[in-house]
Amino acid sequence: PLLELPLEIVENIIAYADNAGILALRKVCRLTKKIADRLTKNINIRNLLILKEEAQYKFAFTFYRGADLL
């Protein structure tokens, strides 16, 4: 899924993106640690992408279900 976010949120995401995007996902979606930990067992986040188009930033990541990686 593509998330279109304001710059303030993108700046927060950049700060957390090094941790496989999981902390970014928690911050954007306001997930609790327990839910995020459950998600990480089944879903990997790949292809972190930040685009600047004119004066807007877009942040995108792709979800892969664990089974899809096999």
N, C-alpha and C positions, 0 to 999 in steps of 0.2 A: 504493500500500500504506500501511496505517496502522501506525505503530510506536508502541507504548506503552512509554515509557521512564521510569526513575526521575528524580527532580528533579535529581540531580547531573549527569546526562547532558544533560538539557534546558538547564541553565544553560550548559553548554559549547556546546550547539547555538546558543543565543541569541547567544553571543559571535561565532559564525562565520556566522550566517544572512545577513548583509549581502552576502556574496560568493556570491549566487545559490544558496546552500545547498550548494555543492559541497564546501566544507571541512567542513561539518557531516556530509555524507554520508560523507566519508573518515573522520571521527572515529568516527561510529557504527558503520560497517561495517568499520573498520580496513583501508581500501583503501590501496594504495600510490598515490603521485602518478601513476605511469605508467598504472595501471588507471583512476584517476579521470579523467585527461585523455582517455583513450580513450572513456570513458562520455560525457563532455561533448560529444563530437563527434556522438553519436547520440541523446542523451537530454537534455531540458531538465527542470529541476525547477521547478515552479510551485506556487502556492497554499500557501506556508508557513503553517502554522497551529499555534498553541499554545493549548491549552485547559486551564483549571483546573476540575476537577470534584472537589468536596469537598477532600480533602487531596492529590489526585493531579494531576499534570500529564500531558497527552498532547501529543505532537508529531506532526504529520502533514504529509506533502508528497505531491504528485501527480506522477508521472512522465509525460511526454509524449515519445513517440518523435519523432525529427526529422520523419519522413514524416507523422506525424499533425498537424503544425503547418502543413503546406502547404495 
